Amino acid sequence: MEQPYLKLEIPSCFQVAPFYVDNQVLELSSIPDHIAFHTPFFYDLLYLEKPDYPITWPWIQEDNFFHTFWTSHKDQIRDFFHKRNQEQARGPMIQSVAAFIDQMYWSSGKPVSTLNYVKQIQDMKEMRYAPLNCDERLSYVLNQPDRYLSFIQLDELEQELTKKLAVRRRLQVKDTNE
């Protein structure tokens, strides 16, 4: 079944640097594979505008999407930094931090509803799987996505989140086996 043309208005609560500053409309002729990683917060934006869209929402699934994405992209990003090409690293880092934020929300069973920093920090403090000092570390990465230290912080955040989600899955399996 061919998917229809999509035109999504970017709400003001998502028009936040470094993700959507000038973009106010997102237009797609179809939904390509891995769109969540190439179009920041795509599923969250789609849900805000079209909650009845016939799709399986990622926050309903148990997958750690970000781990798969990060594992396949971090070497390339690291190479950009090692070659001192911060400008080339910036785009993939912004995509990666968006995917990390998505994974944080999706792991809690809900979509991102705003990119307002204060609201996100409040939400993350309530999330059971949030890495230690996630708010401060994420703030650093968002403010300086083209720095190597931001890459290191994002990698550490990913590792901590992946470990916490693995523990959650083990506990769920254990509970169903008992």
Backbone as a printed PyTorch tensor [residue, N CA C, xyz], in Angstrom:
tensor([[[  0.8360,  -1.1850,   0.0000],
         [  0.0000,   0.0000,   0.0000],
         [  0.8810,   1.2480,   0.0000]],

        [[  0.6630,   2.1300,  -0.9340],
         [  1.4560,   3.3450,  -1.0270],
         [  0.9630,   4.3610,  -0.0090]],

        [[  1.9260,   4.9950,   0.6630],
         [  1.5660,   5.9670,   1.6760],
         [  1.3260,   7.3270,   1.0240]],

        [[  0.3680,   8.0610,   1.5230],
         [  0.0320,   9.3450,   0.9160],
         [  1.0860,  10.4150,   1.2270]],

        [[  1.0380,  11.4590,   0.4480],
         [  1.8550,  12.6480,   0.6610],
         [  1.5310,  13.2160,   2.0400]],

        [[  2.5770,  13.5840,   2.7720],
         [  2.3890,  14.1440,   4.1150],
         [  2.8960,  15.5770,   4.1730]],

        [[  2.1070,  16.4040,   4.7710],
         [  2.5180,  17.7770,   5.0340],
         [  2.2320,  18.0310,   6.5060]],

        [[  3.2800,  18.2170,   7.2810],
         [  3.1330,  18.4200,   8.7190],
         [  3.5970,  19.8220,   9.0890]],

        [[  2.7720,  20.5280,   9.7970],
         [  3.1510,  21.8350,  10.3320],
         [  4.0250,  21.5880,  11.5590]],

        [[  5.1520,  22.2550,  11.6310],
         [  6.0180,  22.1360,  12.8070],
         [  5.4720,  23.1110,  13.8560]],

        [[  4.9280,  22.5940,  14.9610],
         [  4.3820,  23.5080,  15.9780],
         [  5.4930,  24.3280,  16.6340]],

        [[  5.1320,  25.4540,  17.1680],
         [  6.1240,  26.3500,  17.7720],
         [  6.8960,  25.6710,  18.8990]],

        [[  6.2830,  24.7200,  19.5870],
         [  6.9700,  24.0340,  20.6850],
         [  8.0790,  23.0910,  20.1770]],

        [[  8.1460,  22.8690,  18.8600],
         [  9.2110,  22.0640,  18.2580],
         [ 10.1900,  22.9280,  17.4590]],

        [[  9.9020,  24.2060,  17.3050],
         [ 10.7920,  25.1020,  16.5750],
         [ 11.8710,  25.6140,  17.5250]],

        [[ 12.7730,  24.6880,  17.8430],
         [ 13.8160,  24.9370,  18.8250],
         [ 15.1620,  24.5430,  18.2270]],

        [[ 16.1600,  25.3860,  18.4370],
         [ 17.5180,  25.0710,  17.9760],
         [ 18.0520,  23.9110,  18.7960]],

        [[ 18.8030,  23.0490,  18.2320],
         [ 19.3510,  23.0360,  16.8760],
         [ 18.4980,  22.2400,  15.8830]],

        [[ 17.2630,  21.8930,  16.2310],
         [ 16.4810,  20.9840,  15.4100],
         [ 15.6790,  21.6930,  14.3210]],

        [[ 14.7070,  22.4840,  14.7010],
         [ 13.8490,  23.1750,  13.7460],
         [ 13.8310,  24.6560,  14.0940]],

        [[ 14.6500,  25.4170,  13.4050],
         [ 14.6900,  26.8480,  13.6620],
         [ 13.8990,  27.5850,  12.5830]],

        [[ 14.2410,  27.3340,  11.3300],
         [ 13.5860,  28.0130,  10.2150],
         [ 12.4670,  27.1750,   9.6000]],

        [[ 12.5120,  25.8780,   9.8210],
         [ 11.5100,  24.9830,   9.2150],
         [ 10.1830,  25.1280,   9.9450]],

        [[  9.1300,  25.3610,   9.1790],
         [  7.8100,  25.4430,   9.7790],
         [  6.8600,  24.4180,   9.1890]],

        [[  7.2990,  23.7820,   8.0950],
         [  6.5010,  22.7590,   7.4420],
         [  7.4250,  21.6300,   7.0280]],

        [[  6.9770,  20.4160,   7.2320],
         [  7.7130,  19.2250,   6.8280],
         [  6.8790,  18.5350,   5.7600]],

        [[  7.4420,  18.3870,   4.5670],
         [  6.7100,  17.7750,   3.4590],
         [  7.4270,  16.5230,   2.9910]],

        [[  6.6650,  15.4170,   2.8960],
         [  7.2140,  14.1310,   2.4630],
         [  6.2450,  13.4590,   1.5070]],

        [[  6.7930,  12.8690,   0.4580],
         [  5.9440,  12.1290,  -0.4720],
         [  5.6880,  10.7120,   0.0290]],

        [[  6.5570,  10.2240,   0.9290],
         [  6.3720,   8.9120,   1.5480],
         [  7.1760,   8.8910,   2.8350]],

        [[  7.0140,   7.8250,   3.5950],
         [  7.7670,   7.6720,   4.8340],
         [  8.8630,   6.6370,   4.5830]],

        [[ 10.0980,   7.1020,   4.3320],
         [ 11.1720,   6.1520,   4.0640],
         [ 11.6070,   5.4120,   5.3310]],

        [[ 12.2800,   4.2750,   5.1440],
         [ 12.8310,   3.5440,   6.2850],
         [ 13.7860,   4.4520,   7.0530]],

        [[ 13.8300,   4.2840,   8.3320],
         [ 14.7400,   5.0200,   9.2200],
         [ 14.4860,   6.5240,   9.2080]],

        [[ 13.2760,   6.9460,   8.9160],
         [ 12.9740,   8.3780,   8.8790],
         [ 13.1730,   9.0210,  10.2480]],

        [[ 12.9850,   8.2670,  11.3040],
         [ 13.1330,   8.8200,  12.6480],
         [ 14.5280,   9.3730,  12.8740]],

        [[ 15.5090,   8.8370,  12.1590],
         [ 16.8820,   9.2810,  12.3690],
         [ 17.3020,  10.3710,  11.3950]],

        [[ 16.5910,  10.5080,  10.2980],
         [ 16.9440,  11.5230,   9.3090],
         [ 16.0720,  12.7660,   9.4270]],

        [[ 14.9270,  12.6330,  10.0300],
         [ 14.0070,  13.7360,  10.2500],
         [ 13.7070,  13.7670,  11.7440]],

        [[ 14.4080,  14.6250,  12.4810],
         [ 14.2390,  14.6320,  13.9350],
         [ 12.7820,  14.7430,  14.3810]],

        [[ 12.4180,  13.8630,  15.2870],
         [ 11.1120,  13.8600,  15.9400],
         [  9.9540,  13.6470,  14.9620]],

        [[ 10.2110,  12.9490,  13.8650],
         [  9.1820,  12.7380,  12.8540],
         [  7.9330,  12.0870,  13.4510]],

        [[  8.0880,  10.9590,  14.1280],
         [  6.9200,  10.2500,  14.6540],
         [  6.1760,  11.0740,  15.7060]],

        [[  6.9170,  11.8400,  16.4780],
         [  6.2930,  12.6870,  17.4940],
         [  5.4590,  13.7870,  16.8320]],

        [[  6.0280,  14.3900,  15.7810],
         [  5.3130,  15.4250,  15.0350],
         [  4.0850,  14.8530,  14.3250]],

        [[  4.2520,  13.6810,  13.7280],
         [  3.1340,  13.0270,  13.0480],
         [  2.0130,  12.7340,  14.0390]],

        [[  2.3810,  12.2440,  15.2210],
         [  1.3790,  11.9170,  16.2390],
         [  0.6370,  13.1690,  16.7160]],

        [[  1.3720,  14.2790,  16.8780],
         [  0.7270,  15.5240,  17.3160],
         [ -0.3240,  15.9910,  16.3140]],

        [[ -0.0060,  15.8550,  15.0270],
         [ -0.9240,  16.3530,  14.0050],
         [ -1.9360,  15.3120,  13.5450]],

        [[ -1.5160,  14.0410,  13.5020],
         [ -2.3930,  12.9850,  12.9850],
         [ -2.3340,  11.7610,  13.9010]],

        [[ -2.9020,  11.8470,  15.0950],
         [ -2.7990,  10.7310,  16.0450],
         [ -3.4600,   9.4390,  15.5730]],

        [[ -4.3480,   9.5300,  14.5950],
         [ -5.0220,   8.3340,  14.0750],
         [ -4.3470,   7.7760,  12.8360]],

        [[ -3.1710,   8.2750,  12.5050],
         [ -2.4570,   7.8040,  11.3220],
         [ -2.2130,   6.2990,  11.4580]],

        [[ -2.4440,   5.5350,  10.3940],
         [ -2.3220,   4.0630,  10.4940],
         [ -0.8620,   3.6020,  10.5030]],

        [[ -0.2790,   3.6070,  11.6720],
         [  1.1260,   3.2330,  11.8370],
         [  1.3060,   2.6830,  13.2420]],

        [[  2.2980,   1.8390,  13.4360],
         [  2.6290,   1.3810,  14.7860],
         [  3.5960,   2.3970,  15.3750]],

        [[  3.1740,   3.0620,  16.4040],
         [  3.9990,   4.1160,  17.0140],
         [  5.1950,   3.4930,  17.7290]],

        [[  6.3710,   4.0830,  17.6140],
         [  7.5770,   3.4840,  18.1980],
         [  7.5650,   3.3980,  19.7200]],

        [[  6.8330,   4.2510,  20.4100],
         [  6.8020,   4.1980,  21.8770],
         [  5.9330,   3.0560,  22.3870]],

        [[  5.2450,   2.3680,  21.4760],
         [  4.4630,   1.1890,  21.8610],
         [  5.3310,  -0.0620,  21.7790]],

        [[  6.4340,   0.0210,  21.0530],
         [  7.3370,  -1.1100,  20.8520],
         [  8.4150,  -1.1310,  21.9320]],

        [[  9.0460,  -2.2500,  22.0800],
         [ 10.0750,  -2.4190,  23.1060],
         [ 11.4970,  -2.1830,  22.6010]],

        [[ 11.6680,  -1.9240,  21.3240],
         [ 13.0050,  -1.8280,  20.7430],
         [ 13.7770,  -0.6180,  21.2530]],

        [[ 15.0990,  -0.7790,  21.3190],
         [ 15.9880,   0.3320,  21.6120],
         [ 16.5100,   0.8140,  20.2630]],

        [[ 15.7360,   1.6450,  19.5960],
         [ 16.0700,   2.1330,  18.2750],
         [ 17.3870,   2.9030,  18.2730]],

        [[ 17.5940,   3.7040,  19.3010],
         [ 18.7740,   4.5540,  19.3200],
         [ 20.0550,   3.7420,  19.3940]],

        [[ 20.0520,   2.6710,  20.1500],
         [ 21.2650,   1.8490,  20.2540],
         [ 21.6920,   1.3540,  18.8690]],

        [[ 20.7550,   0.8680,  18.0950],
         [ 21.0560,   0.3790,  16.7460],
         [ 21.5870,   1.5100,  15.8750]],

        [[ 20.9210,   2.6480,  15.9270],
         [ 21.3420,   3.8010,  15.1380],
         [ 22.7380,   4.2660,  15.5510]],

        [[ 22.9490,   4.4400,  16.8430],
         [ 24.2140,   4.9640,  17.3510],
         [ 25.3610,   4.0100,  17.0250]],

        [[ 25.1410,   2.7250,  17.1850],
         [ 26.1780,   1.7360,  16.8930],
         [ 26.6190,   1.8270,  15.4320]],

        [[ 25.6840,   2.0760,  14.5390],
         [ 26.0360,   2.1240,  13.1230],
         [ 26.5860,   3.4800,  12.6680]],

        [[ 26.4590,   4.5350,  13.4770],
         [ 26.9020,   5.8680,  13.0500],
         [ 28.0340,   6.4800,  13.8720]],

        [[ 28.2780,   5.9690,  15.0560],
         [ 29.2320,   6.6690,  15.9190],
         [ 30.6550,   6.6500,  15.3790]],

        [[ 31.0700,   5.5930,  14.6800],
         [ 32.4320,   5.5680,  14.1260],
         [ 32.6250,   6.6560,  13.0750]],

        [[ 31.6110,   6.8640,  12.2520],
         [ 31.6910,   7.9150,  11.2340],
         [ 31.7790,   9.2880,  11.9010]],

        [[ 30.9730,   9.5170,  12.9180],
         [ 30.9970,  10.8010,  13.6190],
         [ 32.3500,  10.9920,  14.3030]],

        [[ 32.8420,   9.9370,  14.9490],
         [ 34.1570,  10.0110,  15.5960],
         [ 35.2390,  10.3680,  14.5740]],

        [[ 35.1620,   9.7830,  13.3750],
         [ 36.1370,  10.1000,  12.3280],
         [ 36.0800,  11.5780,  11.9410]],

        [[ 34.8830,  12.1490,  11.8610],
         [ 34.7810,  13.5800,  11.5600],
         [ 35.5290,  14.3970,  12.6090]],

        [[ 35.3430,  14.0450,  13.8710],
         [ 36.0280,  14.7780,  14.9320],
         [ 37.5370,  14.5470,  14.8880]],

        [[ 37.9650,  13.3340,  14.6620],
         [ 39.4030,  13.0410,  14.5980],
         [ 40.0720,  13.7610,  13.4430]],

        [[ 39.3120,  14.0030,  12.3830],
         [ 39.8490,  14.7570,  11.2340],
         [ 39.6500,  16.2560,  11.4320]],

        [[ 39.2010,  16.6270,  12.6160],
         [ 38.9440,  18.0210,  12.9850],
         [ 37.9440,  18.6980,  12.0510]],

        [[ 36.9690,  17.9260,  11.6270],
         [ 35.9330,  18.4500,  10.7530],
         [ 34.6290,  18.5710,  11.5410]],

        [[ 34.5920,  19.5840,  12.3850],
         [ 33.4340,  19.7880,  13.2580],
         [ 32.1690,  20.0970,  12.4620]],

        [[ 32.3340,  20.7790,  11.3410],
         [ 31.1660,  21.1420,  10.5340],
         [ 30.4580,  19.8980,   9.9900]],

        [[ 31.2340,  18.8970,   9.5410],
         [ 30.6170,  17.6550,   9.0520],
         [ 30.0250,  16.8380,  10.1920]],

        [[ 30.5700,  16.9510,  11.3730],
         [ 30.0620,  16.1970,  12.5250],
         [ 28.7610,  16.7830,  13.0680]],

        [[ 28.5570,  18.0710,  12.8750],
         [ 27.4040,  18.7580,  13.4660],
         [ 26.0590,  18.1280,  13.0680]],

        [[ 25.8040,  17.9280,  11.7850],
         [ 24.5280,  17.3620,  11.3310],
         [ 24.2460,  15.9870,  11.9170]],

        [[ 25.1830,  15.0350,  11.7880],
         [ 24.9550,  13.7160,  12.3890],
         [ 24.8170,  13.7560,  13.9140]],

        [[ 25.5000,  14.6980,  14.5660],
         [ 25.3560,  14.8150,  16.0240],
         [ 23.9620,  15.3250,  16.3820]],

        [[ 23.4390,  16.2630,  15.6230],
         [ 22.0920,  16.7800,  15.8890],
         [ 21.0670,  15.6720,  15.6660]],

        [[ 21.2320,  14.9070,  14.5950],
         [ 20.3360,  13.7690,  14.3570],
         [ 20.4290,  12.7710,  15.5050]],

        [[ 21.6420,  12.5480,  15.9820],
         [ 21.8560,  11.5650,  17.0460],
         [ 21.2570,  12.0130,  18.3690]],

        [[ 21.4190,  13.2680,  18.7190],
         [ 20.8540,  13.7310,  19.9920],
         [ 19.3320,  13.7430,  19.9100]],

        [[ 18.7660,  14.0320,  18.7410],
         [ 17.3090,  13.9520,  18.5700],
         [ 16.8460,  12.5150,  18.7680]],

        [[ 17.5780,  11.5700,  18.1890],
         [ 17.2250,  10.1520,  18.3370],
         [ 17.3520,   9.7180,  19.7980]],

        [[ 18.3400,  10.2380,  20.5090],
         [ 18.4930,   9.9110,  21.9320],
         [ 17.2960,  10.4340,  22.7370]],

        [[ 16.9110,  11.6800,  22.4920],
         [ 15.7600,  12.2540,  23.2060],
         [ 14.5060,  11.4340,  22.9060]],

        [[ 14.3300,  11.0840,  21.6310],
         [ 13.1960,  10.2340,  21.2700],
         [ 13.2300,   8.9310,  22.0630]],

        [[ 14.3770,   8.2870,  22.1070],
         [ 14.4790,   7.0020,  22.8010],
         [ 14.1590,   7.1480,  24.2800]],

        [[ 14.5760,   8.2480,  24.8750],
         [ 14.2620,   8.4770,  26.2930],
         [ 12.7430,   8.4940,  26.4960]],

        [[ 12.0550,   9.2450,  25.6730],
         [ 10.5960,   9.3300,  25.7880],
         [  9.9410,   8.0060,  25.4130]],

        [[ 10.3550,   7.4550,  24.2770],
         [  9.7360,   6.2250,  23.7940],
         [  9.9070,   5.0860,  24.7880]],

        [[ 11.0450,   5.0400,  25.4720],
         [ 11.2750,   3.9970,  26.4830],
         [ 10.3250,   4.1530,  27.6630]],

        [[  9.8150,   5.3580,  27.8340],
         [  8.8330,   5.6130,  28.8880],
         [  7.4070,   5.4650,  28.3810]],

        [[  7.2620,   5.0240,  27.1320],
         [  5.9450,   4.7470,  26.5760],
         [  5.1730,   5.9510,  26.0810]],

        [[  5.8810,   7.0410,  25.7520],
         [  5.1750,   8.2250,  25.2790],
         [  5.9930,   8.9690,  24.2260]],

        [[  5.3080,   9.7580,  23.3990],
         [  6.0210,  10.5590,  22.4060],
         [  6.5550,  11.8520,  23.0230]],

        [[  7.4700,  12.4820,  22.3270],
         [  7.9400,  13.8060,  22.7270],
         [  6.8050,  14.7790,  22.4010]],

        [[  6.4300,  15.6040,  23.3620],
         [  5.3230,  16.5360,  23.1350],
         [  5.7980,  17.9730,  22.9290]],

        [[  7.0490,  18.2420,  23.2760],
         [  7.6150,  19.5770,  23.1300],
         [  9.1380,  19.4780,  23.1850]],

        [[  9.7930,  20.4470,  22.5900],
         [ 11.2460,  20.5380,  22.7160],
         [ 11.6300,  21.6630,  23.6730]],

        [[ 10.6430,  22.1850,  24.3840],
         [ 10.9140,  23.1850,  25.4050],
         [ 11.8460,  22.5800,  26.4400]],

        [[ 12.9990,  23.2000,  26.6190],
         [ 14.0400,  22.6270,  27.4660],
         [ 13.5690,  22.4100,  28.9080]],

        [[ 12.9050,  23.3750,  29.4800],
         [ 12.4520,  23.2610,  30.8750],
         [ 11.4960,  22.0790,  31.0280]],

        [[ 10.5530,  21.9430,  30.0930],
         [  9.5920,  20.8310,  30.1430],
         [ 10.2970,  19.4920,  29.9450]],

        [[ 11.2550,  19.4450,  29.0230],
         [ 11.9760,  18.1920,  28.7930],
         [ 12.7720,  17.7730,  30.0260]],

        [[ 13.4180,  18.7070,  30.6610],
         [ 14.1920,  18.3850,  31.8630],
         [ 13.2640,  17.8600,  32.9440]],

        [[ 12.1290,  18.4960,  33.1070],
         [ 11.1490,  18.0310,  34.0900],
         [ 10.7050,  16.6050,  33.7590]],

        [[ 10.4000,  16.3440,  32.4880],
         [  9.9950,  15.0030,  32.0590],
         [ 11.0900,  13.9800,  32.3310]],

        [[ 12.3150,  14.3230,  31.9630],
         [ 13.4190,  13.3650,  32.0940],
         [ 13.7230,  13.0340,  33.5510]],

        [[ 13.5450,  13.9680,  34.4280],
         [ 13.7760,  13.6960,  35.8460],
         [ 12.7900,  12.6660,  36.3750]],

        [[ 11.6330,  12.5370,  35.7270],
         [ 10.6180,  11.5730,  36.1350],
         [ 10.7630,  10.2240,  35.4390]],

        [[ 11.6510,  10.1470,  34.4470],
         [ 11.8080,   8.9040,  33.6870],
         [ 12.6820,   7.9190,  34.4570]],

        [[ 12.1940,   6.6930,  34.5500],
         [ 12.8980,   5.6620,  35.3220],
         [ 14.2360,   5.2800,  34.7200]],

        [[ 14.3940,   5.4840,  33.4140],
         [ 15.6000,   4.9850,  32.7420],
         [ 16.5760,   6.0920,  32.3840]],

        [[ 16.3660,   7.2700,  32.9400],
         [ 17.2420,   8.3970,  32.6210],
         [ 18.6370,   8.1640,  33.1920]],

        [[ 19.6650,   8.3570,  32.3700],
         [ 21.0400,   8.2620,  32.8710],
         [ 21.3030,   9.3370,  33.9260]],

        [[ 22.3010,   9.1030,  34.7330],
         [ 22.6920,  10.0230,  35.7950],
         [ 23.0420,  11.3960,  35.2040]],

        [[ 22.5600,  12.4460,  35.8150],
         [ 22.8020,  13.8270,  35.3730],
         [ 22.4600,  14.0400,  33.9010]],

        [[ 21.4520,  13.3670,  33.4440],
         [ 21.0610,  13.4350,  32.0350],
         [ 20.7680,  14.8740,  31.6030]],

        [[ 20.1020,  15.6340,  32.4620],
         [ 19.7380,  16.9990,  32.1000],
         [ 20.9530,  17.8710,  31.8110]],

        [[ 21.9560,  17.8370,  32.6850],
         [ 23.1500,  18.6580,  32.4970],
         [ 23.9550,  18.1940,  31.2890]],

        [[ 24.0890,  16.8970,  31.1430],
         [ 24.8770,  16.3550,  30.0420],
         [ 24.2000,  16.6100,  28.6980]],

        [[ 22.8920,  16.4370,  28.6630],
         [ 22.1540,  16.6710,  27.4330],
         [ 22.1810,  18.1570,  27.0640]],

        [[ 22.1030,  19.0110,  28.0450],
         [ 22.1850,  20.4510,  27.7980],
         [ 23.5150,  20.8010,  27.1320]],

        [[ 24.5870,  20.2180,  27.6240],
         [ 25.9050,  20.4660,  27.0330],
         [ 25.9310,  20.0210,  25.5670]],

        [[ 25.4260,  18.8320,  25.3000],
         [ 25.4230,  18.2930,  23.9340],
         [ 24.5730,  19.1740,  23.0190]],

        [[ 23.4110,  19.6030,  23.4790],
         [ 22.5270,  20.4380,  22.6610],
         [ 23.1400,  21.8040,  22.3590]],

        [[ 23.8440,  22.3510,  23.3230],
         [ 24.4420,  23.6800,  23.1290],
         [ 25.7080,  23.6510,  22.2850]],

        [[ 26.3800,  22.4990,  22.2300],
         [ 27.6360,  22.4060,  21.4910],
         [ 27.7310,  21.0680,  20.7480]],

        [[ 26.8240,  20.8110,  19.8100],
         [ 26.8300,  19.5080,  19.1420],
         [ 28.0580,  19.2660,  18.2560]],

        [[ 28.8030,  20.3200,  17.9720],
         [ 29.9700,  20.1720,  17.1070],
         [ 31.2860,  20.0590,  17.8960]],

        [[ 31.1890,  19.6660,  19.1390],
         [ 32.3790,  19.4760,  19.9840],
         [ 32.6040,  17.9890,  20.2400]],

        [[ 33.8500,  17.6070,  20.2950],
         [ 34.1810,  16.2010,  20.5340],
         [ 33.6910,  15.7630,  21.9100]],

        [[ 33.7840,  16.6280,  22.8970],
         [ 33.3100,  16.2720,  24.2370],
         [ 31.8020,  15.9790,  24.2180]],

        [[ 31.0490,  16.6420,  23.3530],
         [ 29.6200,  16.3370,  23.2080],
         [ 29.4330,  14.9300,  22.6690]],

        [[ 30.2670,  14.5490,  21.7320],
         [ 30.2370,  13.1810,  21.1930],
         [ 30.4790,  12.1770,  22.3200]],

        [[ 31.4860,  12.4380,  23.1440],
         [ 31.8030,  11.5490,  24.2760],
         [ 30.6210,  11.4750,  25.2290]],

        [[ 30.0230,  12.6200,  25.5480],
         [ 28.8710,  12.6380,  26.4590],
         [ 27.6960,  11.8450,  25.8900]],

        [[ 27.4210,  12.0290,  24.6020],
         [ 26.3090,  11.3170,  23.9870],
         [ 26.5700,   9.8120,  23.9700]],

        [[ 27.7980,   9.4340,  23.7250],
         [ 28.1540,   8.0110,  23.7460],
         [ 27.9550,   7.4230,  25.1440]],

        [[ 28.3490,   8.1500,  26.1640],
         [ 28.1620,   7.6800,  27.5390],
         [ 26.6760,   7.6320,  27.9130]],

        [[ 25.9120,   8.6240,  27.4770],
         [ 24.4710,   8.6120,  27.7310],
         [ 23.8270,   7.3890,  27.0760]],

        [[ 24.2470,   7.1010,  25.8440],
         [ 23.7120,   5.9350,  25.1410],
         [ 24.0370,   4.6490,  25.8930]],

        [[ 25.2700,   4.5120,  26.3480],
         [ 25.6680,   3.2980,  27.0660],
         [ 24.8540,   3.1260,  28.3470]],

        [[ 24.6760,   4.2070,  29.0840],
         [ 23.9170,   4.1300,  30.3380],
         [ 22.4470,   3.7940,  30.0740]],

        [[ 21.8510,   4.4310,  29.0830],
         [ 20.4580,   4.1500,  28.7590],
         [ 20.3010,   2.7030,  28.3050]],

        [[ 21.1970,   2.2270,  27.4720],
         [ 21.1350,   0.8510,  26.9770],
         [ 21.2220,  -0.1420,  28.1340]],

        [[ 22.1040,   0.1060,  29.0850],
         [ 22.2210,  -0.7820,  30.2530],
         [ 20.9300,  -0.7860,  31.0700]],

        [[ 20.3640,   0.3920,  31.3080],
         [ 19.1310,   0.4680,  32.1020],
         [ 17.9660,  -0.2220,  31.3950]],

        [[ 17.8960,  -0.0670,  30.0840],
         [ 16.8190,  -0.7270,  29.3360],
         [ 17.0170,  -2.2420,  29.3120]],

        [[ 18.2700,  -2.6940,  29.2650],
         [ 18.5380,  -4.1380,  29.3020],
         [ 18.1170,  -4.7300,  30.6510]],

        [[ 18.3890,  -4.0160,  31.7320],
         [ 17.9670,  -4.4720,  33.0560],
         [ 16.4450,  -4.5450,  33.1110]],

        [[ 15.7720,  -3.5380,  32.5580],
         [ 14.3040,  -3.5410,  32.5370],
         [ 13.7900,  -4.7760,  31.8000]],

        [[ 14.3750,  -5.0750,  30.6590],
         [ 13.9120,  -6.2250,  29.8780],
         [ 14.1580,  -7.5360,  30.6230]],

        [[ 15.3030,  -7.6340,  31.2840],
         [ 15.5930,  -8.8490,  32.0480],
         [ 14.5760,  -9.0310,  33.1770]],

        [[ 14.2400,  -7.9260,  33.8370],
         [ 13.2550,  -8.0070,  34.9180],
         [ 11.8750,  -8.3760,  34.3900]],

        [[ 11.5170,  -7.8560,  33.2080],
         [ 10.2250,  -8.2090,  32.6000],
         [ 10.1850,  -9.6830,  32.2390]],

        [[ 11.2700, -10.2100,  31.6960],
         [ 11.3380, -11.6220,  31.3420],
         [ 11.2500, -12.4810,  32.5920]],

        [[ 11.9570, -12.0480,  33.6330],
         [ 11.9490, -12.7800,  34.8920],
         [ 10.5300, -12.8170,  35.4820]],

        [[  9.8330, -11.6750,  35.4330],
         [  8.4730, -11.6030,  35.9680],
         [  7.5120, -12.4980,  35.1940]],

        [[  7.6730, -12.5830,  33.8800],
         [  6.7750, -13.4290,  33.0890],
         [  7.0880, -14.9060,  33.2570]],

        [[  8.3170, -15.2330,  33.6250],
         [  8.7010, -16.6330,  33.8350],
         [  8.2740, -17.1500,  35.2110]],

        [[  7.9800, -16.2620,  36.1080],
         [  7.6140, -16.7010,  37.4670],
         [  6.1510, -16.9930,  37.6050]]])
